C-alpha cells in the first residue's frame, strides 16, 4: 500500500477560517464607526471601525463606475479585499445611493433619484426607533442594535449573512432549531459580487462535514467531524497556533467558528469564483495578501474521483491515482483510466443469511490513514462502543463499513458510524483515520495459507523481538561499563579513522552520539506518521529528544544510495562547519547496517516546496526570495573560502535549501561534498583536470557541464548550481521546462529573454506586486554569469556576494550558456543520481537574436 500523502506543514489549512486581529478601539482622527437614526451615508462617505481595520462604503464592481454596491472591506488594502456586500445582486446604476434607517428600524440602501430600496436588513424594533443604531465593529461585523432596558440588543448583524468571505468570530453551519444557515456563496466573477455558482455549506445529513457544491453537484468535502478535527484535514489539530476552534455539534445547532489570538496576522478566507477556498494573510511589510492553499489541494480532493469503493492516493506510483480497497476489483479498467471514476466491485459477495438477514461469518479489512467516506448514507450512534458498532454492522446485511464517530480518548475511539450499501470519496491523508470495510470470509487455499502465515510469522517475530531485546539489554549493561572506550571505537569506525586524510583533523571532533533506542522512541519506532520525506538516501523522520527538542532524523539504512563515505562526509563536515546559513548537526548514530544523522528541525520544509507550487509560491514575496539568494551565496562563500576547509557541495539544489519558522534558509545534505583541505588558493585556481571523479553524483540540471560530461569539479561547479537556483527562484520555473515550446530548460529561456531585452518577463507572476525591478534584473544577470559553460568565466562566490550586496558593483556581460538534454531522464529532478554520461548530449542553446 502506498504511503499516505503529506500536506504542507504550514498554518491555516483549515476551513472555515478567517482570523482577524482585533485592534484596540479609540484611535483618534478616524471617521465615525456608527450610523444613528436620522443620519445617512451617501456615496463617497464611509464608516470606519474604531481601530481602523474595516471600512463600510460604496464601491464599483467589475470596474464599472456607474455600477455601485455597498460593502465592507479591509481598510489597508482597499476594495481589493471586500469581505461583505449588501446589494450584491442589485447594484445601483448611479452614484446617488444612500444608506439610512427606515421608520420600522430597518437599515435601508436607497437608490437616490428614485428612492427605491435596493437592499434592506429587514429588521423591526420593539422599542423606540430613535434608539436604533448601526455600528461597524473592528471585527468587520456591521451590527444593528436598539437600546432596551438600559442595554443594547442586537437586531441584525452582517456576520449572520456572509457572502464569499469568512472572518474570525463568524458562525459557519446550521441552526437545527430555527433552520437558519451560515454559509458562503462565491462571486460570479473576480470583480463581480453577484451570486456565483459555488456554495460552501455545513452538511448535517450524517456526521458534520463541510462541503463545496457546484450547482447541484458536490465538488469536494473536508471530511466528517471526528471530535478533534475534520477527518480530511488532520493538520488542524497540530499545525495551527493562531486561533482556538469552537465546534458545536448539538441538538440545537451544528456550527463551527474560530477565534483569533491577540498576535494573529490579519487573515481572511474566500470561496472564489471557481470554487477554490483561499486563505489570505495580510503581509504588513510588503502590503500584499499572501494566499495559503486549502481546498482543493490536489486531484484526490475532487469528490468521488475514484468512484464506489475506490481509494485515491496522490502519491501513487501508477499512472492513475485510484486503486480499490482490499477485496474489490475494478468495474471497468478502460473507463477508470479515462475517467478515474469507474469504481470497484466486490470479488466475493457477502454471506448474508437469507433466513434472518444476518451474517456473522463476514470479516473486516482495515483501510488505514484515510479521510472517511461521505456519511450521507451512514447511520450515526454517538453512544455506542466500537465493539457494539462492529457487532451491529455484522448483524445488518446492508452495512458495508464502520468507524468510530469520535476519536477522542483511548481505545480507538467511541461512537459508531455505519455505511450502508456503499462508500464513496475515500482518500489517503497523513494522520488519517482507520476505516473497517466488510468482506466475505470465503478464501482460497492460497489465502488460507496466507492467514496461517499471518498467525505464525507474528509469533516468530515476537520471539525474535524478545530475544533481541534481551541481548540489547545485556549489550547496554556492557556498554555502560566501557562507555569511553566504545565511544572512541565508534568514532573511529564512523570516521574511517585509520584511512582518513590527516588534514581533516577528525580525531579532534567531539561527536554527540545518540543511541538507536533513543532514536526509535523519539520517532515512535520510525512511524509513518513521523516521516517528513524520503529520497535516494532513505527517509527523514521528525522526532523529539531530550527536553522536548524537535529534531529531523535522516535514516540511511541498508541499501541507501548514501554509504559509509557519504555518512562520514556529513558527520565530519557539518560537525566542523558553523554558519547561520548551514544546517546544524545535533548528533549521529550507527547501529548494524544503519546510519542515522540528527539535525535541527526546520518546520517550513525546503525551498522547492514553495517556489514550484502553484499556491505556495505566493508565500515567498520578492524581499524574502532576495534574502534567500543572498543567504545561499554567503553560505557557499563560507564553504569555499571562509571556513578552515575548502568544501565543494556538488549537490546544490532547491530541495537542499531548508527553511526555518522565520523563512531563514540553510544549506543541507553534504553527503556528496568534497574537501580540498586547507589550500583554498589551490582549490579555486587549480586545473579542473586535477579534481575529477569517475562517479558523477548529483542532480541533472544543476550539474555544471564539465562535471556532468567529464567528472571534473571545482568551486565553480557550485557556482553553476547557484546560478540555476537563482533563475528558478526568480521565475518559479523548474530547470527543465515542459510548457515552453522551443526552450528545453530555464537557461535557454532566460538567455533568450535577456538578449531580447525582456528579462523582466522571467519574473514569476506571484512576484508582480512585491518585486524590485532593479534587484530582479541584477539577479538575472548574475545568474547568467554563474551558468556560463566555461568555469573560468564564472565568478567566484566572493564576487557574487559583492555583486548582490552592492548595487554599484559593475556586472560583466554573460556569454551564452550551453544546455543539456537528457535521453530518457528529462524532467527527473530531486534524486541523488549516479550515472555515466553515455545518455547525455550537449547543445549550445538558442541562436542569439
C-alpha positions in Angstrom: 0.0 0.0 0.0 1.4 3.4 -0.9 2.2 5.8 1.9 -0.3 8.4 2.9 0.0 11.8 1.3 1.8 14.6 3.0 0.4 18.0 3.2 2.0 21.3 3.6 3.4 21.9 7.1 2.1 25.4 7.1 -0.6 27.2 9.2 -4.1 28.0 8.0 -5.1 24.8 6.1 -8.4 24.6 7.9 -11.8 25.7 6.9 -13.7 27.7 7.7 -11.1 30.1 8.9 -10.8 33.9 8.9 -8.6 35.1 11.7 -8.6 38.7 12.2 -6.5 40.6 14.6 -9.0 42.7 16.7 -7.3 46.1 17.0 -8.0 48.2 20.1 -10.7 50.9 19.6 -10.4 54.5 20.4 -7.9 55.7 17.8 -8.2 59.3 17.2 -8.7 61.1 13.9 -10.7 58.3 12.3 -14.2 58.7 10.8 -17.2 57.7 12.9 -18.0 53.9 13.2 -21.7 54.5 14.0 -24.8 55.4 12.0 -27.6 56.6 14.2 -31.3 57.1 13.4 -31.7 60.3 11.4 -28.2 60.1 9.9 -27.2 58.7 6.5 -24.2 57.7 4.4 -24.0 58.8 0.8 -21.7 57.7 -2.0 -18.2 58.9 -1.1 -18.8 58.8 2.7 -17.8 55.9 4.9 -18.0 54.3 8.3 -14.6 53.2 9.7 -14.3 50.8 12.6 -12.9 52.2 15.8 -9.4 50.6 15.3 -9.4 51.4 11.6 -9.4 47.8 10.5 -12.5 47.9 8.4 -14.4 50.4 6.2 -18.0 50.4 5.0 -18.8 52.4 1.9 -19.7 52.3 -1.8 -17.5 50.7 -4.5 -17.8 49.8 -8.2 -17.8 46.1 -9.0 -16.2 44.9 -12.2 -14.5 48.4 -12.5 -17.7 50.0 -13.9 -18.1 53.4 -12.3 -21.8 53.5 -12.9 -22.4 50.3 -11.0 -22.3 50.8 -7.2 -22.5 48.4 -4.3 -22.4 48.9 -0.6 -19.8 46.8 1.1 -17.3 46.3 3.9 -13.6 46.0 3.1 -10.2 45.7 4.9 -9.1 49.3 5.2 -5.4 48.8 4.5 -5.8 47.1 1.1 -9.0 48.9 0.0 -11.7 47.5 -2.2 -9.4 44.7 -3.3 -10.4 43.0 -0.1 -14.2 43.4 0.0 -15.5 40.8 2.6 -19.3 41.6 2.6 -21.7 43.2 0.1 -25.2 44.3 0.9 -26.7 44.6 -2.6 -24.6 42.0 -4.4 -27.4 41.1 -6.8 -28.9 44.6 -7.2 -26.2 47.1 -7.9 -27.1 50.8 -8.2 -26.9 52.4 -11.6 -25.6 55.7 -10.3 -23.6 57.3 -7.5 -26.6 58.7 -5.7 -27.1 55.8 -3.3 -27.8 56.5 0.4 -27.8 54.3 3.5 -30.5 55.3 6.0 -32.7 53.9 8.7 -36.4 53.2 7.8 -39.3 54.1 10.0 -39.5 50.5 11.3 -35.9 50.3 12.3 -34.6 48.5 9.2 -31.3 49.6 7.6 -32.1 50.6 4.0 -30.0 51.2 0.9 -31.9 53.6 -1.3 -31.4 54.4 -5.0 -31.2 58.2 -4.5 -33.0 59.6 -7.6 -35.9 57.1 -7.5 -36.0 56.4 -3.8 -36.4 52.7 -4.4 -35.0 50.2 -1.9 -32.0 48.2 -3.3 -31.4 46.4 -0.1 -32.8 46.1 3.5 -31.7 44.5 6.7 -35.4 43.5 7.2 -35.2 44.2 11.0 -38.0 45.5 13.2 -37.6 47.2 16.5 -39.8 46.7 19.6 -38.5 49.9 21.3 -38.3 53.4 20.0 -36.9 53.6 16.5 -34.9 56.6 17.7 -32.7 54.3 19.8 -31.7 52.2 16.8 -28.1 52.4 15.5 -25.7 50.6 13.2 -22.1 50.2 14.2 -19.1 48.8 12.3 -17.0 46.8 14.7 -13.3 46.2 14.4 -14.1 42.5 13.7 -15.7 43.6 10.4 -19.2 43.0 11.7 -21.9 45.6 11.0 -24.3 45.4 13.9 -27.8 46.9 14.1 -29.0 47.3 17.7 -31.5 49.1 19.8 -31.4 50.3 23.4 -33.7 48.3 25.7 -33.8 48.3 29.5 -30.6 50.2 29.6 -28.6 47.9 27.3 -28.2 47.4 23.6 -29.9 44.4 22.0 -28.6 43.1 18.6 -31.4 43.1 16.0 -29.3 42.2 12.9 -25.6 41.7 12.0 -23.8 41.2 8.8 -22.0 38.2 10.3 -25.3 36.3 10.0 -25.4 37.0 6.2 -21.9 36.1 4.8 -21.2 36.5 1.1 -17.9 34.8 -0.1 -15.7 35.6 2.9 -15.4 34.4 6.5 -14.0 36.4 9.3 -13.0 35.4 12.9 -16.0 35.1 15.2 -18.4 34.3 12.4 -20.5 31.2 12.7 -20.5 28.6 9.9 -23.1 25.9 9.9 -26.8 25.5 10.6 -29.3 26.1 13.4 -31.4 22.9 13.7 -33.9 24.8 15.8 -34.6 27.9 13.6 -33.3 26.5 10.3 -31.0 29.5 9.9 -27.9 28.7 7.9 -24.5 30.4 7.8 -22.7 29.5 4.5 -20.6 31.0 1.7 -21.5 31.7 -1.9 -18.9 32.6 -4.5 -18.9 35.8 -6.5 -20.0 35.5 -10.1 -16.5 36.7 -11.3 -13.5 38.1 -9.6 -14.8 41.7 -9.9 -18.5 40.9 -9.8 -20.0 40.2 -6.4 -23.3 38.8 -7.8 -24.1 35.3 -6.5 -21.9 32.8 -8.3 -22.1 29.0 -9.0 -20.4 27.7 -5.8 -21.7 27.2 -2.3 -19.8 26.2 0.8 -22.1 24.7 3.5 -22.2 22.6 6.6 -23.6 19.1 5.7 -25.6 17.6 8.6 -27.0 14.5 6.9 -24.5 12.3 8.7 -21.6 13.4 10.8 -21.0 17.2 10.3 -19.0 17.8 7.2 -18.1 20.9 5.2 -19.0 20.6 1.5 -18.5 22.8 -1.5 -21.3 22.5 -4.1 -21.2 23.5 -7.8 -24.8 23.9 -8.6 -26.4 20.6 -7.6 -23.1 18.6 -7.7 -20.7 18.1 -4.8 -17.3 19.4 -5.6 -15.2 18.4 -2.5 -15.5 17.7 1.2 -13.4 18.5 4.2 -14.3 15.1 5.8 -16.6 14.2 8.7 -16.0 15.8 12.1 -14.5 13.2 14.5 -14.4 15.1 17.7 -11.0 16.6 17.1 -10.8 17.7 13.5 -12.4 17.3 10.1 -11.1 13.8 9.1 -9.7 15.0 5.8 -7.8 17.8 7.5 -5.9 16.3 10.4 -3.4 19.1 10.2 -5.8 21.4 12.0 -5.0 19.7 15.4 -1.3 20.2 15.3 -0.2 22.8 12.7 -2.1 25.8 13.8 -1.3 28.1 16.7 -3.1 31.3 15.6 -6.7 30.5 16.8 -8.9 28.5 19.0 -11.5 26.2 17.4 -15.1 26.1 18.6 -17.2 23.3 17.2 -20.8 23.0 18.4 -22.5 19.7 17.5 -25.7 19.6 19.5 -29.4 19.2 19.2 -30.0 23.0 18.5 -27.2 23.8 16.1 -24.2 22.4 14.2 -21.7 25.3 13.8 -18.0 25.9 13.5 -16.2 29.1 14.5 -12.6 30.3 15.1 -11.4 32.9 17.5 -8.2 34.8 16.7 -5.4 35.1 19.1 -4.0 38.5 20.1 -0.9 38.1 17.9 -2.6 36.6 14.9 -1.9 38.1 11.4 -4.8 39.7 9.6 -6.3 36.9 7.6 -9.4 36.2 5.5 -10.9 33.1 3.9 -12.5 33.4 0.5 -14.6 30.9 -1.6 -13.5 32.3 -5.0 -15.4 32.3 -8.3 -14.1 28.9 -9.5 -14.9 27.1 -6.2 -11.4 27.2 -4.6 -11.1 28.0 -0.9 -8.3 30.5 -0.5 -6.8 31.6 2.8 -5.3 35.1 2.5 -2.9 36.6 5.0 -2.0 40.3 5.1 1.7 40.9 4.9 2.1 44.2 6.7 5.7 44.9 5.4 5.0 44.3 1.7 1.3 45.3 1.9 0.1 42.4 -0.1 -2.2 39.5 0.6 -0.3 36.2 0.7 -2.5 33.2 -0.2 -2.2 29.8 1.6 -3.6 26.7 -0.1 -6.5 24.8 1.3 -9.1 23.1 -0.9 -8.8 21.5 -3.4 -5.2 20.6 -2.6 -4.9 18.0 -5.4 -6.8 15.7 -7.7 -7.8 13.4 -4.8 -9.9 16.2 -3.3 -12.3 16.1 -6.2 -15.5 14.5 -4.9 -15.8 10.7 -5.7 -12.8 10.9 -8.0 -12.3 7.1 -7.8 -15.9 6.0 -7.6 -17.5 3.5 -5.3 -15.1 1.6 -3.1 -12.2 3.4 -4.8 -9.3 4.7 -2.9 -7.4 7.8 -4.1 -3.7 8.3 -3.4 -2.0 11.4 -4.8 1.4 9.8 -4.2 0.6 6.7 -6.2 3.4 5.5 -8.5 1.0 4.2 -11.1 -0.5 6.3 -14.0 -3.8 6.6 -12.1 -4.3 7.9 -8.6 -7.0 5.3 -8.0 -7.0 1.8 -6.6 -9.6 -0.5 -5.0 -9.8 -1.3 -1.3 -9.0 -4.8 -0.3 -11.5 -7.4 -1.6 -12.6 -5.2 -4.5 -11.6 -5.0 -8.2 -12.1 -2.5 -11.0 -15.5 -2.4 -12.6 -14.0 -1.2 -15.9 -10.3 -0.7 -16.4 -10.6 1.3 -19.5 -13.2 3.6 -18.1 -11.2 4.2 -14.9 -8.1 5.1 -16.8 -10.1 7.6 -18.9 -12.4 9.0 -16.3 -10.9 7.9 -12.9 -14.4 7.3 -11.6 -15.4 3.8 -12.7 -15.3 2.5 -9.2 -14.8 -1.0 -7.8 -17.0 -4.1 -7.1 -16.7 -7.0 -4.7 -14.6 -10.0 -5.5 -16.7 -12.2 -3.3 -20.3 -11.4 -2.2 -21.1 -11.1 1.5 -22.5 -14.2 3.2 -25.8 -12.8 4.4 -28.3 -15.4 5.6 -31.5 -15.4 3.6 -33.4 -16.6 6.6 -32.8 -13.9 9.2 -31.0 -11.3 7.2 -27.8 -11.5 9.2 -24.3 -12.6 8.5 -21.9 -13.5 11.3 -19.1 -15.1 9.3 -18.0 -12.0 7.4 -14.7 -10.2 8.4 -13.4 -6.7 8.3 -10.4 -5.3 6.5 -8.8 -2.2 8.0 -8.1 0.6 5.5 -5.6 2.9 7.4 -5.0 6.6 7.4 -7.8 7.8 5.2 -10.4 10.6 5.1 -13.6 8.9 6.0 -16.1 8.4 3.1 -19.2 10.6 2.7 -21.6 10.0 5.5 -24.8 10.9 3.7 -25.8 7.2 3.5 -24.5 6.4 7.0 -26.2 6.0 10.4 -24.6 7.5 13.5 -24.9 6.5 17.1 -22.6 8.5 19.4 -23.5 6.4 22.5 -22.3 3.0 21.1 -18.9 1.5 21.8 -16.7 0.4 18.9 -17.3 -3.3 19.7 -21.0 -2.7 19.6 -20.6 -0.9 16.3 -18.8 -3.9 14.8 -21.5 -6.3 16.0 -24.3 -4.1 14.7 -22.6 -3.9 11.3 -22.2 -7.7 11.1 -25.9 -8.1 12.0 -27.1 -5.8 9.2 -26.6 -7.1 5.7 -26.7 -3.5 4.2 -23.8 -2.4 6.4 -20.6 -2.3 4.3 -18.2 -0.4 6.7 -17.9 1.1 10.1 -15.7 3.6 12.0 -15.7 5.4 15.3 -17.7 8.6 15.4 -15.4 10.2 17.9 -11.6 9.6 18.1 -11.1 11.4 21.4 -9.8 9.3 24.3 -8.1 5.9 24.2 -9.1 2.6 22.8 -9.5 3.6 19.1 -12.4 6.0 19.7 -16.1 5.7 20.6 -19.4 6.1 18.9 -20.5 4.4 15.7 -20.7 5.4 12.1 -22.1 2.6 9.8 -22.2 3.0 6.0 -25.0 1.3 4.1 -24.8 -0.1 0.6 -21.6 1.7 -0.5 -18.8 4.1 0.3 -17.5 7.0 -1.8 -14.9 9.7 -1.7 -12.2 7.8 0.1 -8.6 9.0 0.0 -5.3 8.7 1.9 -4.3 11.6 4.2 -1.5 11.9 6.7 -2.6 11.0 10.2 -6.0 9.9 8.8 -8.4 7.5 10.4 -9.0 3.8 10.1 -12.0 2.5 8.2 -13.2 -1.1 8.7 -14.6 -2.4 5.4 -16.7 -5.5 5.4 -15.6 -8.5 3.3 -16.8 -12.1 2.8 -14.9 -14.7 4.8 -14.7 -17.1 1.8 -11.0 -17.6 1.0 -8.9 -19.7 -1.4 -6.4 -22.2 -0.2 -3.7 -19.7 -1.0 -5.4 -17.1 1.1 -5.8 -19.6 4.0 -2.1 -20.4 3.7 -1.6 -16.7 3.9 -3.7 -16.5 7.1 -1.6 -19.3 8.7 1.5 -17.2 7.8 -0.2 -14.2 9.4 -0.5 -16.1 12.6 2.8 -17.9 12.6 5.0 -15.1 11.5 3.9 -12.6 14.2 4.5 -15.3 16.8 8.0 -16.0 15.5 8.7 -12.3 15.2 7.6 -11.8 18.8 10.1 -14.4 19.9 12.8 -12.9 17.9 12.0 -9.4 19.3 12.1 -10.6 22.9 15.4 -12.4 22.2 16.8 -9.3 20.6 15.5 -7.1 23.4 17.3 -9.4 26.0 20.5 -9.2 24.0 20.2 -5.5 23.7 19.8 -5.1 27.5 22.9 -7.2 28.0 24.8 -5.1 25.5 23.6 -1.9 27.2 24.9 -3.1 30.5 28.3 -3.8 29.0 28.3 -0.6 27.1 27.8 1.5 30.3 31.0 -0.1 31.8 33.0 0.7 28.7 31.4 4.0 27.5 34.6 5.9 26.9 36.3 3.1 25.1 33.3 2.2 23.0 32.8 5.9 22.0 36.4 6.1 20.8 35.9 2.9 18.8 32.6 4.1 17.4 34.1 7.4 16.4 36.9 5.7 14.6 34.5 3.4 12.8 32.4 6.3 11.6 35.2 8.5 10.5 37.3 5.8 8.9 39.9 6.9 11.3 42.8 4.8 10.0 42.2 5.9 6.4 41.1 9.5 6.9 43.2 12.2 5.4 45.3 13.9 8.1 44.3 17.4 7.1 40.7 16.8 8.3 41.7 16.5 11.9 38.9 14.0 12.5 40.4 12.9 15.8 39.6 16.2 17.4 35.8 16.1 16.6 33.5 16.0 19.6 30.6 13.9 18.2 27.3 13.8 20.1 26.3 10.1 19.8 22.7 9.1 20.3 21.6 5.5 21.0 19.4 3.7 18.4 16.9 3.0 21.2 16.5 6.7 22.0 16.0 7.5 18.3 13.4 4.7 18.0 11.5 6.2 20.9 11.8 9.7 19.6 10.3 8.7 16.2 7.6 6.4 17.6 9.6 3.5 16.2 10.0 5.2 12.9 6.3 5.6 12.4 5.0 6.6 9.1 3.2 9.4 10.9 6.6 10.9 11.9 8.0 10.7 8.3 8.8 14.1 6.8 10.0 12.9 3.4 12.3 10.4 1.6 14.7 10.2 -1.3 17.5 8.1 -2.7 19.3 8.4 0.7 16.5 6.9 2.7 13.8 8.5 4.9 13.7 11.6 7.2 11.6 11.5 10.4 10.5 14.1 12.9 11.4 13.2 16.5 11.6 14.7 20.0 14.8 14.2 22.0 15.8 15.3 25.5 13.9 18.3 26.8 11.3 18.3 24.1 13.8 19.3 21.4 12.3 18.7 17.9 14.8 17.2 15.5 14.9 15.8 12.0 16.4 12.3 11.8 17.9 11.1 8.5 17.9 7.3 8.3 20.4 5.9 5.9 19.6 2.2 6.1 21.0 -0.8 4.2 20.6 -0.3 0.5 20.7 3.5 0.8 22.4 5.4 -2.1 24.5 7.1 0.5 27.0 4.8 2.0 29.8 5.0 4.6 31.7 7.6 2.7 28.7 10.0 2.4 27.8 9.4 6.0 31.3 10.2 7.1 31.2 13.3 4.9 28.1 14.7 6.7 29.4 13.9 10.2 32.8 15.5 9.6 31.7 18.5 7.6 28.7 19.6 9.4 30.2 18.9 12.8 33.2 21.2 11.8 31.2 23.9 10.0 29.4 26.6 11.9 27.5 29.2 9.8 24.0 30.6 10.1 23.2 29.6 6.5 24.2 25.9 7.0 22.0 23.3 8.7 23.2 22.2 12.2 24.1 18.6 13.0 23.0 17.7 16.5 24.0 14.1 16.7 24.6 10.8 14.9 24.2 7.0 15.4 25.3 3.8 13.9 23.5 0.5 14.6 24.4 -2.5 12.5 24.0 -1.6 8.8 22.0 1.5 9.7 23.4 5.0 9.9 21.5 7.9 11.3 22.0 11.7 11.5 20.2 14.0 13.8 19.7 17.6 12.5 17.9 20.7 13.8 14.3 20.6 12.8 13.3 23.2 10.2 9.4 23.4 10.1 9.0 25.0 6.7 10.5 22.2 4.6 12.6 23.1 1.6 12.8 25.9 -0.9 11.3 23.8 -3.8 8.2 23.2 -1.7 7.4 26.9 -2.1 8.9 28.2 -5.4 7.5 25.4 -7.6 4.0 25.1 -6.2 1.1 27.0 -7.8 -0.3 28.0 -4.4 2.7 28.0 -2.1 4.7 30.3 -4.4 2.8 33.3 -3.1 4.2 32.7 0.4 7.6 33.9 -0.7 7.5 37.5 -1.8 10.4 39.2 -3.5 12.2 40.6 -0.4 12.1 37.1 1.1 13.4 35.5 -2.1 16.2 38.1 -2.5 17.2 37.5 1.1 17.4 33.7 0.4 19.5 34.3 -2.8 22.0 36.4 -0.8 22.0 33.9 2.1 22.8 31.0 -0.2 25.7 33.0 -1.7 27.1 33.7 1.7 26.8 30.1 2.8 28.7 29.0 -0.3 31.3 31.7 0.3 31.8 30.3 3.7 32.2 26.7 2.3 34.6 27.8 -0.5 36.7 30.4 1.3 35.9 31.4 4.9 35.9 28.0 6.6 39.2 26.2 7.6 38.5 23.7 4.9 37.6 24.4 1.3 34.4 22.4 0.5 32.6 21.8 -2.7 28.9 20.8 -2.1 28.3 19.1 -5.5 24.6 18.7 -5.0 23.2 22.2 -4.5 19.5 22.4 -5.5 16.3 23.9 -4.0 15.3 20.7 -2.2 18.6 21.0 -0.3 17.8 24.6 0.9 15.8 24.2 4.1 13.7 26.9 5.7 13.0 27.5 9.3 10.0 29.1 11.0 11.1 32.6 10.0 11.8 31.5 6.4 15.5 31.8 7.1 17.4 29.5 4.9 20.1 26.8 5.5 22.1 24.7 3.1 21.8 21.0 3.8 22.8 17.5 2.6 26.6 17.3 2.5 26.8 13.6 1.6 28.2 14.4 -1.8 30.6 17.2 -0.8 34.3 17.1 -1.4 37.1 18.6 0.6 40.3 20.3 -0.7 41.9 20.7 2.6 43.3 24.0 3.7 44.8 25.2 0.4 42.0 27.5 -0.8 44.0 29.1 -3.5 44.7 25.7 -4.9 41.0 24.8 -4.8 40.0 28.0 -6.5 42.6 28.1 -9.2 43.9 24.6 -9.9 43.3 23.0 -13.2 39.9 21.3 -13.4 41.5 18.1 -14.7 43.3 17.8 -11.3 40.0 17.5 -9.5 37.8 14.9 -11.1 35.9 11.7 -10.3 34.8 8.6 -12.2 31.5 8.7 -10.3 29.3 11.6 -11.3 26.8 12.3 -8.5 24.2 15.0 -8.0 21.1 16.0 -9.8 20.7 16.5 -13.6 20.2 20.2 -14.5 22.2 21.5 -11.6 25.4 19.9 -12.6 28.0 22.1 -14.4 28.9 21.0 -18.0 32.4 20.0 -17.1 31.3 17.9 -14.2 28.4 16.2 -16.0 30.5 15.4 -19.1 34.0 14.7 -17.7 33.6 14.3 -13.9 35.7 17.5 -13.4 34.7 19.7 -10.5 35.8 22.8 -8.6 34.3 25.6 -6.6 33.0 26.8 -9.9 30.7 23.7 -10.1 28.8 25.1 -7.1 28.7 28.5 -8.7 26.9 26.9 -11.7 24.4 25.2 -9.4 23.8 28.5 -7.6 23.1 30.3 -10.9 20.5 27.7 -11.8 18.8 28.1 -8.4 18.8 31.9 -8.8 16.9 31.7 -12.1 14.5 29.2 -10.6 13.8 31.4 -7.5 13.1 34.4 -9.7 10.9 32.6 -12.2 9.2 29.9 -10.2 10.1 27.5 -13.1 12.0 24.3 -12.8 15.2 23.7 -14.7 13.5 21.5 -17.2 10.7 23.4 -19.0 7.7 21.4 -20.2 5.3 24.1 -21.3 7.6 26.5 -23.2 7.9 25.4 -26.8 11.4 25.8 -28.2 13.1 26.2 -24.7 14.4 22.9 -23.3 15.3 24.4 -20.0 15.3 27.6 -18.0 18.8 28.6 -19.1 17.8 28.8 -22.7 14.6 30.7 -21.8 16.4 33.2 -19.6 19.1 33.7 -22.2 16.6 34.4 -24.9 14.7 36.9 -22.8 18.0 38.6 -21.8 19.2 39.0 -25.4 15.8 40.4 -26.4 15.9 42.9 -23.5 12.8 41.3 -21.9 14.4 39.9 -18.8 11.6 41.0 -16.6 9.3 38.5 -18.4 11.2 35.9 -16.5 10.0 37.1 -13.1 7.2 34.9 -11.8 3.6 36.3 -11.7 3.4 35.8 -7.9 6.1 38.5 -7.5 4.4 41.1 -9.7 3.5 43.4 -6.7 6.5 42.9 -4.5 9.3 42.7 -7.0 12.1 45.3 -7.2 12.9 45.7 -10.9 16.5 46.8 -10.2 17.2 43.8 -7.9 15.5 41.3 -10.2 17.4 42.3 -13.3 20.6 42.3 -11.4 19.9 38.8 -10.1 19.1 37.5 -13.5 22.3 38.8 -15.0 24.3 37.3 -12.1 22.5 34.0 -12.6 23.5 34.0 -16.3 27.1 34.8 -15.3 27.2 31.8 -13.0 25.9 29.3 -15.6 28.4 30.1 -18.3 29.8 26.9 -19.8 33.5 27.8 -19.3 34.2 27.7 -15.5 36.9 30.3 -15.9 34.3 32.8 -16.9 32.1 32.2 -13.9 32.6 34.4 -10.9 33.9 33.2 -7.5 31.3 33.3 -4.8 33.2 36.2 -3.1 32.5 38.2 -6.3 28.9 37.0 -6.4 28.3 38.2 -2.8 29.8 41.6 -3.6 27.6 41.9 -6.7 24.5 41.1 -4.7 25.2 43.3 -1.7 26.4 46.3 -3.7 24.3 47.7 -6.5 27.1 50.0 -7.7 29.4 47.0 -8.5 29.6 46.7 -12.3 28.4 43.5 -13.9 30.2 41.9 -16.9 28.2 40.7 -19.9 27.5 36.9 -19.7 28.2 34.5 -22.5 25.6 32.2 -24.0 25.2 29.2 -21.7 25.1 25.6 -23.0 22.2 23.3 -22.0 21.8 19.6 -21.6 19.2 17.3 -23.0 18.9 14.0 -21.2 17.8 10.9 -23.1 15.3 9.1 -21.0 15.7 11.3 -18.0 14.3 14.6 -18.9 12.1 16.1 -16.2 13.7 14.0 -13.4 14.9 16.1 -10.6 15.2 15.8 -6.8 17.2 12.5 -6.7 20.8 12.0 -5.9 21.9 10.2 -9.1 25.0 8.3 -10.1 25.3 7.8 -13.8 27.6 7.5 -16.7 27.5 10.3 -19.3 26.6 8.0 -22.2 22.9 9.0 -22.2 23.7 12.8 -22.2 24.1 15.2 -25.0 25.3 18.8 -25.0 23.9 21.7 -27.1 24.7 25.3 -27.4 21.3 26.6 -26.7 19.4 29.1 -28.9 21.0 31.3 -31.5 21.4 34.8 -30.4 18.7 37.1 -31.5 
